Amino acid sequence: MLDAVVLWLQSADPSLLLFILFITAFLENVFPPIPGDVPIAFAGYLLYLQGGEGFTQSLLWSSLGSSAGFMVVFWLSKTVGQKWYGSEAQPHSSRLAKQVLRLFPPSDMELLRQKFAAHGYVAVLANRFLFGSRAVIAVMAGMMHLHAAGVFAASLVSAVLWNLLLLSGGFLLGSQWQDIGNYLVLYSAPVSLLFLGVIAFSVWSFMKQRKKHHHSDH
């Protein structure tokens, strides 16, 4: 079955393959259950079969797809954030809005933005290397009202570096390209653990500061 797919893809129009790469990378960011890394690694294997021809185009379009998907989630989150926390925000009747506002009242959200805004771009820069946190980072970046240009630049750099690993891994492993997951863990696991540790400490620090802030208001 896989051999038939490979033969078909080898004979397909290169622009179609680039479009597929773009779409899968895009959808993986908007709908996280969709696997985006596997098709890119598989594309690296196809590049191996073709002697590396089209490597730059594959890297470009897969990275643009990743960044475009990230920006869609960012814009949606930013729009919702402005609706809930903007200067003209109205009382909300939805259960989700009430729960979020109860957990993070407007005053606390402003404090959170001041504390984490400077680190938000670093999180976006690292997002592709963090398994299970990519969509969360896009949502938080939108809620923090980070500048779109900075978010796009950071997400694009992150996507280029990560997709370069995927394509290169698929290319170098050749017919063993499916083993790339074992190697990616070596790159992503330490970064993910470090990031989670920083987040845990930051949340603890924020909760402590919020408690002190509320006491000073009384």
N, C-alpha and C positions, 0 to 999 in steps of 0.2 A: 504494500500500500504506500509506504513512505517513498519507495523507489519510483513509483508511478508519479507521485506528487513532485518529486525532484526533477524527473524528466519533463513534466509539464511546465514547471517553473523555469527550467533552463531554456525552453523554447518560447516562453511567453515574452511579450513586449516589455523591455526594461522599465518603461514608464509605469506600467501596471504594477510591477513589483515595488517600485518606489512609492506608489500610491497606497498599496497594501501596507507597507512599512509605516507610512505616515498615519494611516487610519488606526492600525492596531496600537501604535504608540499613543495616539490621541485618546482612544477609547479606554486604554488601561488607566489613564489618569482620571477620566470622568467616571468610569465604572470600574473601580479597583478589582472586582472579582475576575475581570477579563485579563488573562496573562499577556503582558506586553514584552517581557524580557525574552521569553522563549522564541517568538518569531524573529526577534532581532539576532539572537544567537544562531538561529537556523539560517538567517540571511548571511551570517558570517561563513557558515558551511558552504552555502551556494557560491559565495565569493571565492572560497577555496577551490571549488570545482571549475571556476571560470578564470583562475589565475590571478585573482585580486582585482579584476576589472570592475569598476563601479563602486569601489570602496568609499571614496569621498562622497559621492552622491547618496549612498546608503546612510552614511553617518549624518549627513546634512538633513535629509528628509525625516529620518527617524527621530532626530533631536528636535526638529521643528514640530513634529507631531507631539512629542512629549511636552514641550513647552506650551504649545497651543492648548492642550488638554489641561495642563496645570493652570493656565491663565483663565480658562473658562470657570473652573472651580473657584479660583481667586476672586473673579468678578462677581460670581453669584454670592459668595460669602460676604464680600464687601458691600454689595447691594442690600443684603439682608441685615448686615451690621448697621448700615446707615438708617435702615427702616426702623430698627429696634433701638438704636442708641443715638441717632441724629438729633440735632437741635430741635427739629420739628416732629420728633417721634410721637405717635399717638398711643394711647392704651391699647394693649393687644388682648384679644380674646382666645387665641389659640393656646392649647395646652403646652406645646413646645416653647412658645415665646415666654409664657409665664414661668416655666421651669428654668429657662436660661436666665431670665431677668431676676428670678429669685436667687439663683446661684451667684450671678454676677450682676449686681445692681449697676446703674450707670456710673455712680461714683467710683465703684471698684473697677469697672472696666477702664475708666480713664487712668486710674492708678496702674492697672495692668499694662496699658499701652505705653505709659511713660517708662515702665520698668523694662519691658521686653522688646520695644520697638527697635532698639539699637542691635539686638541679637537676632531679630527676625530674618534679616537677609542672610545671616550665616546659616540659619536653619534651612532656608530655601536652597542655599548653595549645596547643602549636604543631603537634600531630600531624596535624591535618587539612590543614595547609598544606604538608606534606612528602610528596611523591609517593614511593611505594615504601617508606616507613618506618613507616606507620601501625600495621601488625600487629606490627612489631618493637618499637615503643615500648610497646605494650600488654603484650607479653611481658616486656620489661625492667622495666616498672613493677611487674608481679607478682613478678618475681624479687627486686626491691629491697624488697619488702614495704611499699610505700607505703600510706598509709591510704586505705581504699576511698572514704570520703566526699570526700576531697580529690581523688582521681583522678576520681570521677564529676563533681564540680563543674568541674574543669579540662577534662575531655573534653566536657562539655555546652557550656561557653562556646566551646570550639574548634569544635564542630559547628555551633552557632548562627551564629557569624561566617562560617564557610565556606559553609554552606548558604544564608545570606543573600546571599552573593556569587553562588552558583549560581542561585538563584531570581530575584534581581534581574537577573542577566545574561540569563537566558532571557526574562525579561519585557521588558527594554529592547531586546534584539536582535530580538524578535518572530520572524518567519519565518526569520531568519538565526541562530537560537539555536544551531545546530550549530557556529558559529564561536567559541563561548565558550571552547573549548579553547585557542585562540590567545591569548586575553586572560588566562586563568588562569595560563598560563606566566609572564606578567609578574609575577604575585603570588607564585607558589609557587617558581619557579626561584631567585631570590635568597635566599629563606628556607631552601630546601633546601641550597643551597651553603654558606650560613653555618652551618647546623646540622651538616653533614658536616664542615666545618672544625673546629668546636668539638669534635665527637666524636673526630676524629682526634687533636687536641691532647690531649684528656682521656685517651684510651687510651694515648698516648705517655707522658703524665705518670704515669698509673697504673702502667704497666709499669716505669717508672723507680723509682717509690716501692715497688713490690712487690719489685724486685730489692734495693733498699736495706734493706727490711724483712727479707728472707730472710738477707741478710748479717749483720744485727744479731742474728739468732737463733742464728748459729753462733759 
